[in-house]
Amino acid sequence: MPLLNWGPCKLASSRWAERSITKLHVRGVNLDSGFGMILEKLPKLVELEIDGPSRNIKSAAEKCVDAFACTQHVSCAGKELTARRVVIPLLHRVSYQVTHRQYLDEVLAALMNVRQLKVLELIVKNFTLCTEQLRVIGMLPLMEIRLDSFIYKQQPTLSRSSYSHVDNDGVKALVDSVCNRWCAMGTDMQPLKLSLCGATALTHDAVSALLRLPILTELDIGGCCRIIAMDKMRLVAKVRAGREMLESGRSPTMRNLRFPGLIL
């Protein structure tokens, strides 16, 4: 939806019947809290791509809660009954083009309530993700994390070594958070797909952190020009080992909680 007269659309949505839309891409539209009215009409929505202020994602997150987060207690004939209502139970992928650090803080707080979310793509424009933001991202129950640079997405063949949306400390914070979450999950670890395209500041320190991830089955480091060839080979071996483990059905075990990511 590159062009949309949002006011009339919001009014018309109150008369809509439920739609069978599974993917919704909304770019360049100044949405408000009324966006939730649209989502209520899309019970089969599984993918949402959006940009703009954080209120756009917050509106979506409020309607994309799971059944247990939408519980109501009702009294009937002296007995307390529990009724659960699922608004949109299927949403599992969110792509957000973010231009301000404050927007991202508010978005991550909202996404913490979307328990069924499995894929998160952040296209970062004009700022660097801080360690605390990456730590929060690692806490989300995701199977795929895409943290790509807006500049790289526009022109992937043009090198911009002076700009990076993720640095080494940020990668370390992300890996630590993911590993701590997996330690708490025990045997319920899930394979992880990760993209860090355009992160030109990443070096050997970031690679050392990535090697601590228990099950890494896909990694995209396009545009990460400071990662040397030997480190790239180590990452290729890491991904190959993760895929072989996934295909064999073997489950990794944490050898020691003091060293998250160390597998046996």
N, C-alpha and C positions, 0 to 999 in steps of 0.2 A: 504494500500500500504506500507508494511513494507520495501520492497526493490524496488527501482526504479532508473533507469538511466535517470536522469532528462533532460539532454541535448537532446538526441534523441527524448524523449517524447515531449518536447517543440516544436521541429521542426516538428514533425508529426502532432501536434495539429492544425497547420495552414491549414491542408488539411482535417480536420475532418468535418463531417456534424454535425448538432445539435443532441445531445444525450438526451435520456429520463431519465437520472439518477436523482434520487431525494435525495440520500444520498451519501456523499463523505467523507471517512475517510482517512486522510493522516498523517502518523506518521513516524518520523525519516528520513525525506527527506529535504535536504537543498534547499528549493525553493527560487526563486528570483522573481522580478516583473513580469516575464513572466508567472507566475501562473494565472494571469488575462486572458491570452489567453485560458486556459482550462475552466475557468468559463464562458467565453462568449459562449462556446459550450454547456452549461448546463442550458438552460432557465427554467427547471423545478426543479432545485435544491432547497431543503427546509432545509436540515441539512448538517452542515459542522463540522467535527472533525479534529483538526489540532494541531501541536505543533511547536517547533523551534523558530527562531527569530521572532520578531514582524512584519517583512516585509511580512511574510506569511499571517497574518490576514489583514494587510494593503492592500495587493494585492486583497484579497477577498472583503474588504470593498469598494474599489474603483469601483468594478464591481457590487456590490449589493446595489446600491443606488436606491431610489424610483423614480417615474416618475417626481415628482416636483423638485427633485434635479438634474435633467438632462435636463434642458430646454435650448433651443437654439432659438435665434431670427434671422429670415431671412427676408430680404427685397425683395419684388417682385412688380414690376410696381408701385413703390412709396409707397406701403403699407407694413407695418411691420407685418409679420406673426410669430406666435409662434409654434414651433414644439417640441413635447416631445417624448423622446425615453426611453423605459424601458428596461434595460439590463437583470436583474434577479429580478423579482418582488416578488418571493415566499420565499426567504430565511428567515426563522424565528428562527432557532436554531443554535447556535455556541457553540462548546466545544473546549476549548483551555487549553493545559497543559503548564503552564508557569513556568520558572525557574529563571527569573531575574525580579527585581522590575522595572527596566527601560523598559523592554519589555512590561510589563503590562501598564505602563503609555502611551506608544505609541499606544498600542492596544485599550485602552479605548477611546483615542482621535479619532481613526479611526471609532470605533463602534458608536460614537455619530451621524454619518451620515447614519447609517443603520436603518432607521425609522421603518421598519417592523419587526425588531428583537423582539422576544417575550420570548425566552429562552436563558439564558447565563449560561454556566457551566465553571468554572475556577478550574482546578486541580492544586493546588499550591504546589510547590516543593522548599524547602530549604530557604524560607523567610516568613516574616509576612506581611500581607497586612496592609498598613498604613491607617489612618483615611481618608485622602484625596482621596485615591483610592476607598474606600468603599463609600464615599460620591458621587463620580462620578458614580459608579455602581447604586446607588439608583436613580440617575437622569434619567437613561435609562428607556424607556417605556416597562419594562419587566413584564411578568406574572409569570415567574419562574426563580429563582436565585439559582444556586448551587455553593457553595464555599466550596469545599472539599479538604482535605489534601491528597497529593500524598502518603504519608506514610500510612495513614489510608486506602486508596483505595487498596494498595498492601497487607496489613495485618490488616484487621479490628479487629481481635481478640487480637492483641498485643497492650497493653497499653503503650503509650509514653507520660506520664504526663508532661515531661520537654519540650515538643515541641508543639507549637500551631501556626497555620497560621493566626488565627483571635483572637483578644483580646476583652475585654469588651468595651473599647473606640471605637474600630472599629465597633462593633455591634450598638452602640449608634449612630455613624455617619451614618451608613447605614439606620437605622430606621428613623432618623431625615430627611434624604434626601428623602426617599420614602414618608413619611408623607407630607412633603412640596410639593412634586410633586402632590400628591393626593389632597391636599388643592387647588392647582391651577386648577386641573381638575374638581373640584366640584362634580357633580353627576355622572361623568363618571369613577368612581373608578373601578378597576379591582381586582379580587381575586389574592392573591399572594401565590405561593408555594416557600418554602425556605429550603435549606439544608446547614448545617454548620458542616458536619461530620469531626471528628478529631480535632475540636477546643478545646483542653484540658484546655485552660486558662479561658474559660467562666464560670462565677459564677452567683450569684443572680442578680448582676447589669445588666448583659446581658439579663437575663430573664425579668427583669422589663422593659427594653427597648423593647423587642419583644412583650410584652403585649400591647404596644401602637399601634401596626399595626392594621389598621381598619378591613381588611378582610384577615385573614390568614387561608387558607384551607388545607395546608400541611406543616409539619415541620419535618426535619430529623436532630436529634442531636446525632447520633451514635458516640460513642467515646468521647463525652463531659463529662468526668468523674467527673468533679467538680460541676456539676449541681445536687443539692440534690433532693430527691424523692418528697418533697412537691412542689418544683418549677416545676418539671416535670408534676405533676398533674395539676398545674395552666396552663401550656402550652397545655396539652391535652384538658382542658376545653376551652381554647382560640380557638384551631383548630375546636373543635366540634361546638362552637358558630358560627365560620366563615362559616362552611359547612351548618349549619341550615339556616343562613341568605341567603346564595347563593341559596339553594333549595326553600326557601320561596319567593324569588324574591324581598325581601326588600332591600332598598339601605341605607347604613350608611350615616349620615350627621355629619359634623364636628361641634361640639358645640362651639368651640372657636379656632380661628387660633393661639392663643398664646399657645395652648396645642395640637400640632399636634398628631393625633392618637386617641384622645378622641372621642368616638362615642356615638350617641344617639339612 
